[in-house]
Amino acid sequence: MTGATRSHETKVSPAKRPHFLDDIDGAGHPIVFNSRDGLVVPIALHLNFMASRYPASTCLKHARVLAVYWDHLEFRKIDYRDANERVLRRFLVNNATRATKVLALKDETELTITLERAEFVCHVIESFYRTLEDELLCIPKPVKLRFDRKRTLTGAQRTANRSSPATPSPEEVETLKDHLLEKPNSFAGQNMFGMASLFRSAGLRICGAVGLTTAAMRQGFVGEADFLPFLQQIPRELAALASGAGTGDKRKFVTDGIKSMRERGRTILSVPVFEKGQATFATVPIDVFSDLLDFIWTDRLSFHSAFGRSRPDYRVPDNVFLSAKTGHAYSEKSISNLFAKTMKELHIPGTGHRVRATSIEDETRKLYYLHRGMHGIAWQPDNILEWLRMYARHKGTGRLAHYINRIINLEEVLGYMPVLFDDTDLAASARALAAVDPGQKQRTVDGLLALLNELGLKPLAEPNAV
């Protein structure tokens, strides 16, 4: 494209002046404009609708796709209200760019962009029209479906070679967490340590961690029998228990309730989080939850008390993690950059988001051991994937299949049906039994049966074995 035409391209720029979209701060929110229309109103309406549901970083990604799509329609002299599946297909065939040179002679024309990129572009454009037609009622809904709901991107599937992002090992994650506590600014390090703990133990996304509030943590007590007698005495925001008259007794209520849950064998609390524009629940280990409470009632209190002394207008937000520079909640981008920089310095592969993948890998292994051990060759991958989907808070199981495929591929390489252990001592003992003298086999079996009977267990025969 020449420089003469480039000046007419639709551009995207984050808003620099503070303003509000309903009750959302619009600073940093994308603005889409060009020399023909000024502000591109249809896209602006969609992005404003997104602002209350998604962070500015997600809105910016959508804005960039829609800006290019808008120019693509303009170059083809197509009104945006007349777009349909064939228009979208040609946009994809032209690599989702402003270009219009490539013309698809058939619907199955092979795409040269990756499957992930093609799916994202389709999602953005479909969301754009869904907002205008169904939510804001700005344009009439066509009689015939605008886009094909059964669209298959077979060409993209054949050409997309998605590389598996590097995932840090559990040991590397622990090294990272230890390093974060050694940061010169101890409060900043404690913030990042707390987030890393949530990535690793609860599989939180970065957006879920930066948006976590003490009020959401308090919601984890709702419905728990140990908290019912005194739940009404606990304030809406747990941060309010950090200081003040009478808060000591209420803090003791909370710690005693958590202790009672531990004694009953409970290991997790279900905490509401807001991720990718949706409210959902994360399973936070009780130990990590207790550490966060201690952080809120000590270091976090000391920080915002000192920070507010020289800033009379400062009001501390309810977010668990506060920026040591601004005193307000972190942005997703800043946390992503901080983790990427720290992990690079430590020569640890991956990013902060991949620490979450480490958590999902561990959960997959635990679920597989449990399900495979109980059902033998009759185990059902779909069941494991569904449990994993709920843990990882995904809409579908497709993006989780590769976690379980690693275990399945290992079995195929071994060439036999192994018995799996999640404890190295148990595995070592079982390996020793494999070398028992043939003359001692029956005696060994009798001894193991006696031990199982003493432990209240029964042998699990291989189901459906031929």
HUDA-V585297 format. One record per residue. N is the residue number from 1. SS is DSSP state (~ for helix, > for strand, _ for the rest). Layout:
BEGIN
N|SS, N|SS
END
This chain:
BEGIN
1|_, 2|_, 3|~, 4|~, 5|~, 6|~, 7|_, 8|_, 9|_, 10|_, 11|>, 12|>, 13|>, 14|>, 15|_, 16|_, 17|_, 18|_, 19|_, 20|>, 21|>, 22|_, 23|_, 24|>, 25|>, 26|_, 27|_, 28|_, 29|_, 30|>, 31|>, 32|>, 33|>, 34|>, 35|_, 36|_, 37|_, 38|>, 39|>, 40|_, 41|~, 42|~, 43|~, 44|~, 45|~, 46|~, 47|~, 48|~, 49|~, 50|~, 51|~, 52|_, 53|_, 54|_, 55|_, 56|~, 57|~, 58|~, 59|~, 60|~, 61|~, 62|~, 63|~, 64|~, 65|~, 66|~, 67|~, 68|~, 69|~, 70|~, 71|~, 72|~, 73|~, 74|~, 75|~, 76|_, 77|_, 78|_, 79|_, 80|~, 81|~, 82|~, 83|_, 84|_, 85|~, 86|~, 87|~, 88|~, 89|~, 90|~, 91|~, 92|~, 93|~, 94|_, 95|_, 96|_, 97|_, 98|_, 99|_, 100|_, 101|_, 102|_, 103|_, 104|_, 105|_, 106|_, 107|_, 108|_, 109|_, 110|_, 111|_, 112|_, 113|_, 114|_, 115|~, 116|~, 117|~, 118|~, 119|~, 120|~, 121|~, 122|~, 123|~, 124|~, 125|~, 126|~, 127|~, 128|~, 129|~, 130|~, 131|~, 132|~, 133|~, 134|~, 135|~, 136|_, 137|_, 138|_, 139|_, 140|_, 141|_, 142|_, 143|_, 144|_, 145|_, 146|_, 147|_, 148|_, 149|_, 150|_, 151|_, 152|_, 153|_, 154|~, 155|~, 156|~, 157|~, 158|~, 159|~, 160|_, 161|_, 162|_, 163|_, 164|_, 165|_, 166|_, 167|_, 168|_, 169|_, 170|~, 171|~, 172|~, 173|~, 174|~, 175|~, 176|~, 177|~, 178|~, 179|~, 180|~, 181|_, 182|_, 183|_, 184|_, 185|_, 186|~, 187|~, 188|~, 189|~, 190|~, 191|~, 192|~, 193|~, 194|~, 195|~, 196|~, 197|~, 198|~, 199|~, 200|~, 201|~, 202|~, 203|_, 204|_, 205|_, 206|~, 207|~, 208|~, 209|~, 210|~, 211|_, 212|_, 213|>, 214|~, 215|~, 216|~, 217|~, 218|~, 219|~, 220|_, 221|_, 222|_, 223|_, 224|_, 225|_, 226|_, 227|_, 228|_, 229|_, 230|_, 231|~, 232|~, 233|~, 234|_, 235|_, 236|_, 237|_, 238|~, 239|~, 240|~, 241|~, 242|~, 243|_, 244|_, 245|_, 246|_, 247|~, 248|~, 249|~, 250|~, 251|~, 252|~, 253|~, 254|~, 255|~, 256|~, 257|~, 258|~, 259|~, 260|~, 261|~, 262|~, 263|~, 264|_, 265|_, 266|_, 267|_, 268|>, 269|>, 270|>, 271|>, 272|>, 273|>, 274|>, 275|>, 276|_, 277|_, 278|>, 279|>, 280|>, 281|>, 282|>, 283|>, 284|>, 285|>, 286|~, 287|~, 288|~, 289|~, 290|~, 291|~, 292|~, 293|~, 294|~, 295|~, 296|~, 297|~, 298|_, 299|~, 300|~, 301|~, 302|~, 303|~, 304|~, 305|~, 306|~, 307|~, 308|~, 309|~, 310|_, 311|_, 312|_, 313|_, 314|_, 315|_, 316|_, 317|_, 318|_, 319|>, 320|_, 321|_, 322|>, 323|_, 324|_, 325|_, 326|_, 327|_, 328|_, 329|>, 330|_, 331|_, 332|~, 333|~, 334|~, 335|~, 336|~, 337|~, 338|~, 339|~, 340|~, 341|~, 342|~, 343|~, 344|~, 345|~, 346|_, 347|_, 348|_, 349|_, 350|_, 351|_, 352|~, 353|~, 354|~, 355|~, 356|~, 357|~, 358|~, 359|~, 360|~, 361|~, 362|~, 363|~, 364|~, 365|~, 366|~, 367|~, 368|~, 369|~, 370|~, 371|~, 372|~, 373|~, 374|~, 375|~, 376|~, 377|~, 378|~, 379|_, 380|_, 381|~, 382|~, 383|~, 384|~, 385|~, 386|~, 387|~, 388|~, 389|~, 390|~, 391|~, 392|~, 393|_, 394|_, 395|_, 396|_, 397|_, 398|~, 399|~, 400|~, 401|~, 402|~, 403|~, 404|~, 405|~, 406|~, 407|~, 408|~, 409|~, 410|~, 411|~, 412|~, 413|~, 414|~, 415|_, 416|_, 417|_, 418|_, 419|_, 420|_, 421|_, 422|_, 423|_, 424|~, 425|~, 426|~, 427|~, 428|~, 429|~, 430|~, 431|~, 432|~, 433|~, 434|_, 435|_, 436|_, 437|_, 438|~, 439|~, 440|~, 441|~, 442|~, 443|~, 444|~, 445|~, 446|~, 447|~, 448|~, 449|~, 450|~, 451|~, 452|~, 453|~, 454|~, 455|_, 456|_, 457|_, 458|_, 459|_, 460|_, 461|_, 462|_, 463|_, 464|_, 465|_, 466|_
END
